[in-house]
Amino acid sequence: MLDQLLMGIDESTLAYDLQRAHSADLMFMRFRFWFWGFVSTVCGFLVGHLIALSGINIFSGVWEGLLDFWHHLF
């Protein structure tokens, strides 16, 4: 029910579309998957490098926070 509201498709429509899908359609879906996977990976690495260049050390901050939490428990 939620997928019908959000996407406008239901399971029978999706099954019908996949049954009648041509190999070119599948190729384009695979191409979109690889393209957006590559773009999101590169963007993730760029954001990680920008965070490091700005001097924010996420790992040490998380580690210090966990240690402080642990010491406050006991």
N, C-alpha and C positions, 0 to 999 in steps of 0.2 A: 504494500500500500504506500509506503514512504517513497519507494523508488518511482512509483507512478506520479506522485506529487512533485518530486524533485526533478526527475529526468523526462517524464512524459512517456515512458515506455513500460511495458509489462513483460513478463516472462515469455508469453506466447508470441508476442511481436518480436522479441529478441531472438527466440528460437527460429522463427520464420525467416528473419533477416539473415541469420547465420547459415541457415540451410541453403538459402539462395545466393549467398555471397560468392563472388567470383574470386579467382586467385589474385586478380589485380587489386580487388578491395582488401584482401588479406595482406597483400604486399604493402599497400598504403598504410594500413593500420600498423604493421610492423615497422615501417619507416617512421611513422609518427612516434611510436614508442621509443625507438632508438634515438631519434632527434631530440625529443624532450628529456629523455634520460641523460643524454650527453649535456644538454644545456643546463639542466638542474645540477648535475655533478660539477660542472665548471663553475657555476654560480656559487655553489656551496663551498668549493675550494677558495674562490675569491673572497667570500665573506669571512672565511676562517683566517685567511692571510691578512685581511684588513683589520680584523680584531686583534691579531698578534702585532701588527704594525702600530696600532694605536696604544699598545702597552697594556692591554687587558689580558691577564693570565687566568683563563677560566678554570683550568685544572687545579692550580694551586688554591684558588678561591674556594672551589668545591671541597678540596681536601681539608683546608683549614676550617671550613664550616662544619664538616663531618667530625673533625677532631674536637672542635669546641662543643658541638652537640653531645659527643660521647663523654667528654669530661664533665659537662653539666649534669649528665644523668647520674654519675656516681660521685 
